[in-house]
């Protein structure tokens, strides 16, 4: 399959998966989204509006936004894995890539081709065409800037920890 054809197939699959994820996350009474649908719903309320509010001293609401800093991928497992990464801002796809990460190989930091200003964003990652995980800034209480690490753990599962310093989130960096 050519690279262009593969991207088109991935795009169609990803759009369908994103729609399926949105449907799976909304409206369930279960604390984690319910069901055995293969989706990691650990970001409770992921379909809700990302921007939060904070009461200021004068009683008015202040919109809080988060800058998406660096997104890096690493594999700690003994097997190679395929990672699909989708970055959405304001419901528009800003980045979509697939990475073949070798066992104990070097990690990769994605090129920041998404907005460098704060806004609503969602990172969706897929491990080996199956396990989906979504991350939004609300998981970290809407920090000013957030770097994310897409990590294949030693047991072959997907984890997405975050950091509010270093990389693009350092003082004077692109995230400030």
MDTraj code that builds the backbone (N, CA, C; nanometers):
import mdtraj as md
import numpy as np

residues = "UNK UNK UNK UNK UNK UNK UNK UNK UNK UNK UNK UNK UNK UNK UNK UNK UNK UNK UNK UNK UNK UNK UNK UNK UNK UNK UNK UNK UNK UNK UNK UNK UNK UNK UNK UNK UNK UNK UNK UNK UNK UNK UNK UNK UNK UNK UNK UNK UNK UNK UNK UNK UNK UNK UNK UNK UNK UNK UNK UNK UNK UNK UNK UNK UNK UNK UNK UNK UNK UNK UNK UNK UNK UNK UNK UNK UNK UNK UNK UNK UNK UNK UNK UNK UNK UNK UNK UNK UNK UNK UNK UNK UNK UNK UNK UNK UNK UNK UNK UNK UNK UNK UNK UNK UNK UNK UNK UNK UNK UNK UNK UNK UNK UNK UNK UNK UNK UNK UNK UNK UNK UNK UNK UNK UNK UNK UNK UNK UNK UNK UNK UNK UNK UNK UNK UNK UNK UNK UNK UNK UNK UNK UNK UNK UNK UNK UNK UNK UNK UNK UNK UNK UNK UNK UNK UNK UNK UNK UNK UNK UNK UNK UNK UNK UNK UNK UNK UNK UNK UNK UNK UNK UNK UNK UNK UNK".split()
xyz = np.array([
    [0.0858, -0.1165, 0.0000],
    [0.0000, 0.0000, 0.0000],
    [0.0905, 0.1229, 0.0000],
    [0.0631, 0.2178, -0.0874],
    [0.1454, 0.3388, -0.0939],
    [0.1232, 0.4245, 0.0301],
    [0.2185, 0.5156, 0.0550],
    [0.2091, 0.6037, 0.1715],
    [0.0835, 0.6882, 0.1687],
    [0.0491, 0.7407, 0.0495],
    [-0.0695, 0.8251, 0.0369],
    [-0.1960, 0.7446, 0.0646],
    [-0.2038, 0.6241, 0.0090],
    [-0.3205, 0.5401, 0.0317],
    [-0.3321, 0.5043, 0.1798],
    [-0.2186, 0.4708, 0.2409],
    [-0.2195, 0.4355, 0.3832],
    [-0.2690, 0.5530, 0.4664],
    [-0.2248, 0.6750, 0.4329],
    [-0.2699, 0.7927, 0.5066],
    [-0.4197, 0.8140, 0.4914],
    [-0.4700, 0.7906, 0.3694],
    [-0.6138, 0.8070, 0.3472],
    [-0.6929, 0.7051, 0.4277],
    [-0.6445, 0.5805, 0.4308],
    [-0.7109, 0.4768, 0.5091],
    [-0.7059, 0.5136, 0.6570],
    [-0.5882, 0.5576, 0.7041],
    [-0.5762, 0.5986, 0.8441],
    [-0.6667, 0.7171, 0.8745],
    [-0.6745, 0.8125, 0.7822],
    [-0.7594, 0.9295, 0.8042],
    [-0.9049, 0.8867, 0.8175],
    [-0.9502, 0.8007, 0.7263],
    [-1.0887, 0.7549, 0.7327],
    [-1.1136, 0.6754, 0.8600],
    [-1.0192, 0.5893, 0.8946],
    [-1.0320, 0.5105, 1.0165],
    [-1.0314, 0.5999, 1.1392],
    [-0.9423, 0.6984, 1.1416],
    [-0.9309, 0.7878, 1.2568],
    [-1.0530, 0.8734, 1.2765],
    [-1.1084, 0.9249, 1.1660],
    [-1.2297, 1.0059, 1.1763],
    [-1.3427, 0.9208, 1.2319],
    [-1.3532, 0.7966, 1.1822],
    [-1.4561, 0.7068, 1.2341],
    [-1.4309, 0.6760, 1.3810],
    [-1.3035, 0.6532, 1.4155],
    [-1.2696, 0.6233, 1.5553],
    [-1.2974, 0.7432, 1.6443],
    [-1.2641, 0.8639, 1.5966],
    [-1.2899, 0.9837, 1.6750],
    [-1.4399, 0.9994, 1.6990],
    [-1.5202, 0.9745, 1.5952],
    [-1.6655, 0.9809, 1.6104],
    [-1.7158, 0.8752, 1.7070],
    [-1.6583, 0.7552, 1.6970],
    [-1.6973, 0.6474, 1.7870],
    [-1.6595, 0.6811, 1.9302],
    [-1.5419, 0.7419, 1.9462],
    [-1.4979, 0.7801, 2.0803],
    [-1.5935, 0.8828, 2.1381],
    [-1.6284, 0.9816, 2.0585],
    [-1.7197, 1.0854, 2.1065],
    [-1.8516, 1.0231, 2.1488],
    [-1.9016, 0.9266, 2.0711],
    [-2.0264, 0.8604, 2.1051],
    [-2.0144, 0.7762, 2.2304],
    [-1.8976, 0.7137, 2.2482],
    [-1.8770, 0.6268, 2.3648],
    [-1.8605, 0.7068, 2.4927],
    [-1.8058, 0.8268, 2.4843],
    [-1.7772, 0.9019, 2.6048],
    [-1.8971, 0.9793, 2.6567],
    [-1.9922, 1.0079, 2.5737],
    [-2.1031, 1.0922, 2.6162],
    [-2.2217, 1.0122, 2.6652],
    [-2.2820, 1.0612, 2.7731],
    [-2.4112, 1.0116, 2.8151],
    [-2.4120, 0.8848, 2.8975],
    [-2.3000, 0.8234, 2.9288],
    [-2.3006, 0.7017, 3.0095],
    [-2.3100, 0.7374, 3.1564],
    [-2.3792, 0.6537, 3.2317],
    [-2.3884, 0.6728, 3.3754],
    [-2.2659, 0.6169, 3.4459],
    [-2.1971, 0.5232, 3.3821],
    [-2.0768, 0.4625, 3.4389],
    [-1.9709, 0.5700, 3.4571],
    [-1.8962, 0.5651, 3.5655],
    [-1.7945, 0.6655, 3.5969],
    [-1.6892, 0.6800, 3.4879],
    [-1.6528, 0.5713, 3.4210],
    [-1.5480, 0.5760, 3.3197],
    [-1.6018, 0.5635, 3.1786],
    [-1.7241, 0.5907, 3.1540],
    [-1.7773, 0.5855, 3.0187],
    [-1.8465, 0.4543, 2.9888],
    [-1.8258, 0.3532, 3.0706],
    [-1.8974, 0.2275, 3.0591],
    [-1.8560, 0.1419, 2.9431],
    [-1.8911, 0.0152, 2.9511],
    [-1.8720, -0.0774, 2.8412],
    [-1.7291, -0.1227, 2.8226],
    [-1.7145, -0.2352, 2.7527],
    [-1.5833, -0.2888, 2.7184],
    [-1.5609, -0.2596, 2.5714],
    [-1.5358, -0.1307, 2.5397],
    [-1.5236, -0.0880, 2.4012],
    [-1.3796, -0.0699, 2.3566],
    [-1.2822, -0.1040, 2.4399],
    [-1.1422, -0.0920, 2.4030],
    [-1.0887, 0.0494, 2.4112],
    [-1.1674, 0.1427, 2.4620],
    [-1.1252, 0.2820, 2.4699],
    [-1.0904, 0.3143, 2.6142],
    [-0.9727, 0.3747, 2.6355],
    [-0.9323, 0.4184, 2.7685],
    [-1.0014, 0.5508, 2.7952],
    [-1.1010, 0.5494, 2.8811],
    [-1.1794, 0.6685, 2.9106],
    [-1.1325, 0.7356, 3.0387],
    [-1.0035, 0.7312, 3.0648],
    [-0.9522, 0.7835, 3.1907],
    [-0.9589, 0.9342, 3.2003],
    [-0.9944, 1.0040, 3.0938],
    [-1.0080, 1.1498, 3.0989],
    [-1.1559, 1.1818, 3.1084],
    [-1.2105, 1.1690, 3.2299],
    [-1.3530, 1.1907, 3.2524],
    [-1.3981, 1.3232, 3.1947],
    [-1.5109, 1.3246, 3.1254],
    [-1.5669, 1.4476, 3.0714],
    [-1.4944, 1.4984, 2.9492],
    [-1.4288, 1.4101, 2.8745],
    [-1.3474, 1.4534, 2.7614],
    [-1.4303, 1.5215, 2.6522],
    [-1.5612, 1.4947, 2.6481],
    [-1.6439, 1.5583, 2.5463],
    [-1.6941, 1.6952, 2.5885],
    [-1.6729, 1.7318, 2.7144],
    [-1.7166, 1.8621, 2.7600],
    [-1.6221, 1.9687, 2.7093],
    [-1.6642, 2.0918, 2.7188],
    [-1.5810, 2.2027, 2.6734],
    [-1.4503, 2.2025, 2.7516],
    [-1.3382, 2.2198, 2.6809],
    [-1.2060, 2.2149, 2.7414],
    [-1.1798, 2.3391, 2.8256],
    [-1.2162, 2.4559, 2.7769],
    [-1.1880, 2.5794, 2.8504],
    [-1.2696, 2.5811, 2.9791],
    [-1.2027, 2.6095, 3.0899],
    [-1.2706, 2.6182, 3.2185],
    [-1.2856, 2.7628, 3.2588],
    [-1.3460, 2.7838, 3.3727],
    [-1.3579, 2.9197, 3.4238],
    [-1.3017, 2.9247, 3.5633],
    [-1.2576, 3.0439, 3.6011],
    [-1.2009, 3.0662, 3.7335],
    [-1.2581, 3.1982, 3.7836],
    [-1.3139, 3.1980, 3.9025],
    [-1.3704, 3.3213, 3.9556],
    [-1.2577, 3.4161, 3.9918],
    [-1.2611, 3.5354, 3.9358],
    [-1.1601, 3.6358, 3.9678],
    [-1.2068, 3.7173, 4.0877],
    [-1.1217, 3.8058, 4.1346],
    [-1.1500, 3.8839, 4.2550],
    [-1.2746, 3.9702, 4.2395],
    [-1.3042, 4.0180, 4.1180],
    [-1.4199, 4.1047, 4.0992],
    [-1.5480, 4.0272, 4.0680],
    [-1.5420, 3.8918, 4.0764],
    [-1.6615, 3.8113, 4.0578],
    [-1.6886, 3.7732, 3.9136],
    [-1.6081, 3.8197, 3.8177],
    [-1.6284, 3.7838, 3.6782],
    [-1.5538, 3.6559, 3.6460],
    [-1.6025, 3.5814, 3.5450],
    [-1.5360, 3.4588, 3.5022],
    [-1.4219, 3.4916, 3.4086],
    [-1.3149, 3.4158, 3.4216],
    [-1.1973, 3.4328, 3.3385],
    [-1.1727, 3.3008, 3.2659],
    [-1.1675, 3.2997, 3.1314],
    [-1.1470, 3.1778, 3.0555],
    [-1.0027, 3.1320, 3.0686],
    [-0.9844, 3.0049, 3.0951],
    [-0.8514, 2.9470, 3.1095],
    [-0.8228, 2.8597, 2.9887],
    [-0.7067, 2.8769, 2.9290],
    [-0.6670, 2.7952, 2.8160],
    [-0.5277, 2.7388, 2.8418],
    [-0.4934, 2.6346, 2.7689],
    [-0.3650, 2.5679, 2.7845],
    [-0.2952, 2.5608, 2.6493],
    [-0.1652, 2.5898, 2.6484],
    [-0.0817, 2.5738, 2.5297],
    [-0.0353, 2.4290, 2.5262],
    [-0.0487, 2.3634, 2.4113],
    [0.0074, 2.2296, 2.3950],
    [0.1534, 2.2460, 2.3562],
    [0.2418, 2.2032, 2.4441],
    [0.3854, 2.2142, 2.4204],
    [0.4350, 2.0994, 2.3351],
    [0.5394, 2.0333, 2.3814],
    [0.5982, 1.9214, 2.3080],
    [0.5172, 1.7945, 2.3287],
    [0.5121, 1.7116, 2.2241],
    [0.4550, 1.5776, 2.2337],
    [0.5647, 1.4817, 2.1894],
    [0.6057, 1.3944, 2.2816],
    [0.7117, 1.2978, 2.2533],
    [0.6561, 1.1567, 2.2640],
    [0.7208, 1.0631, 2.1940],
    [0.6800, 0.9229, 2.1943],
    [0.8006, 0.8388, 2.2341],
    [0.7797, 0.7454, 2.3269],
    [0.8860, 0.6533, 2.3678],
    [0.8287, 0.5145, 2.3874],
    [0.9130, 0.4132, 2.3649],
    [0.8739, 0.2741, 2.3790],
    [0.9685, 0.2054, 2.4773],
    [0.9171, 0.1618, 2.5913],
    [0.9966, 0.0901, 2.6912],
    [0.9778, -0.0612, 2.6807],
    [0.8876, -0.1047, 2.5926],
    [0.8560, -0.2457, 2.5772],
    [0.9641, -0.3170, 2.4957],
    [0.9683, -0.4496, 2.5060],
    [1.0648, -0.5304, 2.4304],
    [1.0205, -0.5562, 2.2873],
    [0.9028, -0.5104, 2.2486],
    [0.8503, -0.5292, 2.1131],
    [0.8313, -0.3947, 2.0446],
    [0.8385, -0.3951, 1.9124],
    [0.8113, -0.2745, 1.8336],
    [0.6602, -0.2493, 1.8345],
    [0.6207, -0.1230, 1.8223],
    [0.4789, -0.0862, 1.8224],
    [0.4537, 0.0244, 1.7208],
    [0.3283, 0.0341, 1.6787],
    [0.2836, 0.1414, 1.5903],
    [0.1965, 0.2357, 1.6718],
    [0.2292, 0.3652, 1.6655],
    [0.1547, 0.4674, 1.7390],
    [0.0969, 0.5665, 1.6387],
    [-0.0342, 0.5858, 1.6429],
    [-0.1010, 0.6901, 1.5653],
    [-0.1278, 0.8061, 1.6598],
    [-0.0990, 0.9289, 1.6143],
    [-0.1163, 1.0483, 1.6970],
    [-0.2050, 1.1474, 1.6213],
    [-0.3088, 1.1952, 1.6883],
    [-0.3998, 1.2940, 1.6315],
    [-0.4094, 1.4100, 1.7298],
    [-0.3796, 1.5324, 1.6820],
    [-0.3929, 1.6529, 1.7638],
    [-0.5043, 1.7370, 1.7030],
    [-0.6045, 1.7704, 1.7845],
    [-0.7156, 1.8535, 1.7392],
    [-0.7198, 1.9808, 1.8221],
    [-0.7355, 2.0949, 1.7536],
    [-0.7574, 2.2238, 1.8182],
    [-0.8899, 2.2772, 1.7690],
    [-0.9733, 2.3214, 1.8647],
    [-1.1038, 2.3777, 1.8293],
    [-1.1764, 2.2854, 1.7304],
    [-1.1671, 2.1530, 1.7521],
    [-1.2305, 2.0493, 1.6698],
    [-1.1769, 2.0398, 1.5277],
    [-1.0625, 2.0999, 1.4993],
    [-0.9974, 2.0889, 1.3691],
    [-0.8710, 2.0046, 1.3847],
    [-0.8468, 1.9130, 1.2919],
    [-0.7261, 1.8312, 1.2968],
    [-0.6074, 1.9175, 1.2563],
    [-0.5096, 1.9286, 1.3465],
    [-0.3892, 2.0076, 1.3227],
    [-0.2676, 1.9191, 1.2962],
    [-0.2704, 1.7959, 1.3449],
    [-0.1577, 1.7045, 1.3266],
    [-0.2105, 1.5621, 1.3262],
    [-0.1572, 1.4813, 1.2337],
    [-0.1919, 1.3402, 1.2285],
    [-0.0697, 1.2672, 1.1769],
    [-0.0194, 1.1751, 1.2544],
    [0.0988, 1.1006, 1.2107],
    [0.0970, 0.9597, 1.2669],
    [0.1730, 0.8718, 1.2007],
    [0.1896, 0.7343, 1.2446],
    [0.3388, 0.7099, 1.2622],
    [0.3735, 0.6431, 1.3719],
    [0.5145, 0.6207, 1.4036],
    [0.5380, 0.4739, 1.4365],
    [0.6372, 0.4158, 1.3712],
    [0.6827, 0.2805, 1.4026],
    [0.7947, 0.2966, 1.5037],
    [0.7695, 0.2567, 1.6277],
    [0.8664, 0.2739, 1.7355],
    [0.9264, 0.1374, 1.7683],
    [1.0566, 0.1257, 1.7479],
    [1.1260, -0.0004, 1.7716],
    [1.1434, -0.0270, 1.9210],
    [1.1638, -0.1542, 1.9550],
    [1.1887, -0.1928, 2.0941],
    [1.3182, -0.1281, 2.1393],
    [1.3140, -0.0687, 2.2573],
    [1.4321, -0.0033, 2.3150],
    [1.5002, 0.0918, 2.2165],
    [1.4227, 0.1442, 2.1225],
    [1.4763, 0.2384, 2.0251],
    [1.4683, 0.3809, 2.0751],
    [1.5166, 0.4707, 1.9941],
    [1.5101, 0.6116, 2.0295],
    [1.3662, 0.6602, 2.0191],
    [1.3313, 0.7490, 2.1076],
    [1.2004, 0.8107, 2.1025],
    [1.1994, 0.9192, 1.9961],
    [1.0844, 0.9799, 1.9779],
    [1.0694, 1.0867, 1.8798],
    [0.9864, 1.1988, 1.9417],
    [1.0237, 1.3218, 1.9100],
    [0.9432, 1.4379, 1.9488],
    [0.8771, 1.4898, 1.8226],
    [0.7456, 1.5057, 1.8263],
    [0.6714, 1.5503, 1.7087],
    [0.7041, 1.6951, 1.6761],
    [0.7007, 1.7267, 1.5478],
    [0.7162, 1.8652, 1.5050],
    [0.5895, 1.9392, 1.5466],
    [0.6058, 2.0546, 1.6101],
    [0.4900, 2.1309, 1.6594],
    [0.4246, 2.2065, 1.5438],
    [0.3354, 2.1398, 1.4730],
    [0.2639, 2.2035, 1.3630],
    [0.1211, 2.2394, 1.4040],
    [0.0977, 2.2495, 1.5327],
    [-0.0304, 2.2926, 1.5870],
    [-0.0125, 2.4333, 1.6446],
    [-0.1207, 2.5037, 1.6764],
    [-0.1105, 2.6406, 1.7287],
    [-0.0228, 2.6484, 1.8544],
    [0.0535, 2.7558, 1.8638],
    [0.1399, 2.7765, 1.9811],
    [0.0737, 2.8678, 2.0830],
    [-0.0526, 2.8974, 2.0622],
    [-0.1306, 2.9749, 2.1586],
    [-0.2260, 2.8794, 2.2295],
    [-0.2764, 2.9201, 2.3430],
    [-0.3685, 2.8359, 2.4184],
    [-0.5009, 2.8204, 2.3475],
    [-0.5694, 2.7132, 2.3766],
    [-0.7008, 2.6896, 2.3192],
    [-0.7515, 2.5527, 2.3591],
    [-0.8673, 2.5159, 2.3037],
    [-0.9226, 2.3828, 2.3265],
    [-0.8432, 2.2850, 2.2424],
    [-0.7847, 2.1837, 2.3057],
    [-0.7194, 2.0802, 2.2278],
    [-0.7471, 1.9440, 2.2866],
    [-0.7279, 1.8440, 2.2017],
    [-0.7445, 1.7044, 2.2412],
    [-0.6368, 1.6250, 2.1681],
    [-0.5638, 1.5433, 2.2425],
    [-0.4660, 1.4523, 2.1848],
    [-0.5270, 1.3131, 2.1912],
    [-0.5347, 1.2460, 2.0768],
    [-0.5832, 1.1090, 2.0709],
    [-0.4691, 1.0239, 2.0186],
    [-0.4361, 0.9171, 2.0901],
    [-0.3307, 0.8264, 2.0466],
    [-0.3872, 0.6852, 2.0396],
    [-0.3329, 0.6088, 1.9441],
    [-0.3779, 0.4705, 1.9248],
    [-0.2553, 0.3816, 1.9208],
    [-0.2573, 0.2760, 1.9978],
    [-0.1486, 0.1795, 2.0051],
    [-0.1826, 0.0576, 1.9216],
    [-0.1000, 0.0297, 1.8229],
    [-0.1134, -0.0894, 1.7385],
    [-0.2538, -0.1053, 1.6793],
    [-0.3145, 0.0059, 1.6416],
    [-0.4444, 0.0027, 1.5755],
    [-0.5597, -0.0376, 1.6656],
    [-0.5366, -0.0447, 1.7970],
    [-0.6425, -0.0921, 1.8858],
    [-0.6682, 0.0020, 2.0022],
    [-0.5803, 0.0045, 2.1009],
    [-0.6033, 0.0801, 2.2237],
    [-0.5992, 0.2297, 2.1968],
    [-0.7104, 0.2992, 2.2258],
    [-0.7213, 0.4441, 2.2088],
    [-0.7158, 0.5139, 2.3445],
    [-0.6449, 0.6249, 2.3496],
    [-0.6400, 0.7069, 2.4694],
    [-0.6548, 0.8523, 2.4274],
    [-0.7377, 0.9271, 2.4991],
    [-0.7559, 1.0697, 2.4731],
    [-0.7105, 1.1500, 2.5930],
    [-0.6494, 1.2652, 2.5638],
    [-0.6016, 1.3532, 2.6689],
    [-0.6470, 1.4955, 2.6388],
    [-0.6975, 1.5644, 2.7411],
    [-0.7331, 1.7055, 2.7316],
    [-0.6689, 1.7779, 2.8502],
    [-0.6548, 1.9100, 2.8438],
    [-0.5904, 1.9845, 2.9522],
    [-0.6608, 1.9740, 3.0866],
    [-0.7897, 1.9434, 3.0871],
    [-0.8615, 1.9373, 3.2137],
    [-0.8083, 1.8279, 3.3051],
    [-0.7434, 1.7261, 3.2504],
    [-0.6843, 1.6207, 3.3336],
    [-0.5772, 1.6784, 3.4261],
    [-0.5164, 1.7898, 3.3835],
    [-0.4124, 1.8566, 3.4620],
    [-0.4611, 1.9920, 3.5135],
    [-0.5913, 2.0118, 3.5244],
    [-0.6517, 2.1363, 3.5752],
    [-0.6101, 2.2586, 3.4946],
    [-0.6068, 2.2457, 3.3641],
    [-0.5810, 2.3562, 3.2697],
    [-0.4564, 2.4376, 3.3030],
    [-0.3381, 2.3758, 3.3008],
    [-0.2162, 2.4553, 3.3245],
    [-0.1945, 2.5521, 3.2086],
    [-0.1026, 2.6484, 3.2258],
    [-0.0725, 2.7428, 3.1181],
    [-0.0144, 2.6713, 2.9970],
    [0.0692, 2.5700, 3.0207],
    [0.1351, 2.4963, 2.9129],
    [0.1480, 2.3506, 2.9563],
    [0.1399, 2.2573, 2.8596],
    [0.1451, 2.1155, 2.8908],
    [0.2233, 2.0398, 2.7844],
    [0.3332, 1.9747, 2.8262],
    [0.4080, 1.8819, 2.7406],
    [0.3536, 1.7422, 2.7684],
    [0.3424, 1.6590, 2.6644],
    [0.2891, 1.5237, 2.6825],
    [0.3883, 1.4197, 2.6320],
    [0.3909, 1.3060, 2.6990],
    [0.4748, 1.1926, 2.6604],
    [0.3835, 1.0751, 2.6318],
    [0.3837, 1.0287, 2.5068],
    [0.3097, 0.9096, 2.4690],
    [0.4055, 0.7938, 2.4955],
    [0.3723, 0.7098, 2.5922],
    [0.4653, 0.6096, 2.6413],
    [0.4071, 0.4692, 2.6298],
    [0.4813, 0.3814, 2.5611],
    [0.4469, 0.2400, 2.5633],
    [0.5249, 0.1826, 2.6811],
    [0.4537, 0.1359, 2.7815],
    [0.5168, 0.0886, 2.9046],
    [0.5844, -0.0471, 2.8836],
    [0.6568, -0.0909, 2.9831],
    [0.7290, -0.2187, 2.9760],
    [0.6352, -0.3376, 2.9538],
    [0.5093, -0.3244, 2.9956],
    [0.4142, -0.4339, 2.9751],
    [0.3331, -0.4176, 2.8462],
    [0.3729, -0.3215, 2.7597],
    [0.3099, -0.3063, 2.6288],
    [0.1793, -0.2292, 2.6285],
    [0.1491, -0.1562, 2.7347],
    [0.0281, -0.0752, 2.7381],
    [0.0635, 0.0714, 2.7149],
    [-0.0365, 0.1511, 2.6902],
    [-0.0181, 0.2915, 2.6573],
    [-0.0453, 0.3793, 2.7783],
    [0.0419, 0.4780, 2.7994],
    [0.0265, 0.5753, 2.9060],
    [0.0614, 0.7121, 2.8485],
    [-0.0048, 0.8177, 2.8965],
    [0.0243, 0.9525, 2.8482],
    [0.0415, 1.0464, 2.9672],
    [0.1609, 1.0465, 3.0283],
    [0.1875, 1.1422, 3.1358],
    [0.2155, 1.2812, 3.0789],
    [0.2027, 1.3826, 3.1635],
    [0.2256, 1.5203, 3.1205],
    [0.3177, 1.5932, 3.2156],
    [0.3729, 1.7048, 3.1648],
    [0.4614, 1.7893, 3.2437],
    [0.4319, 1.9348, 3.2091],
    [0.4345, 2.0203, 3.3096],
    [0.4069, 2.1618, 3.2863],
    [0.5333, 2.2455, 3.2783],
    [0.6489, 2.1813, 3.2789],
    [0.7743, 2.2559, 3.2640],
    [0.8680, 2.1812, 3.1700],
    [0.9738, 2.2490, 3.1276],
    [1.0675, 2.1910, 3.0314],
    [1.0144, 2.2016, 2.8903],
    [1.0981, 2.1700, 2.7942],
    [1.0575, 2.1710, 2.6534],
    [0.9983, 2.3046, 2.6141],
    [0.8873, 2.3006, 2.5433],
    [0.8194, 2.4217, 2.4960],
    [0.7549, 2.4988, 2.6102],
    [0.7475, 2.4411, 2.7290],
    [0.6829, 2.5073, 2.8427],
    [0.7819, 2.5806, 2.9334],
    [0.9058, 2.5963, 2.8911],
    [1.0028, 2.6698, 2.9717],
    [0.9820, 2.8193, 2.9539],
    [1.0218, 2.8979, 3.0521],
    [1.0093, 3.0437, 3.0440],
    [1.0802, 3.0939, 2.9198],
    [1.0123, 3.1744, 2.8409],
    [1.0694, 3.2296, 2.7190],
    [1.0611, 3.1351, 2.5998],
    [1.0094, 3.0117, 2.6201],
    [0.9963, 2.9173, 2.5110],
    [0.8727, 2.9482, 2.4284],
    [0.8446, 2.8620, 2.3297],
    [0.7291, 2.8820, 2.2417],
    [0.5977, 2.8715, 2.3164],
    [0.5958, 2.8040, 2.4320],
    [0.4719, 2.7851, 2.5060],
    [0.4376, 2.9014, 2.5960],
    [0.5187, 3.0021, 2.6040],
    [0.4924, 3.1158, 2.6931],
    [0.4364, 3.2312, 2.6163],
])
top = md.Topology()
chain = top.add_chain()
for i, resn in enumerate(residues, 1):
    res = top.add_residue(resn, chain, resSeq=i)
    for name in ("N", "CA", "C"):
        top.add_atom(name, md.element.get_by_symbol(name[0]), res)
traj = md.Trajectory(xyz[None], top)
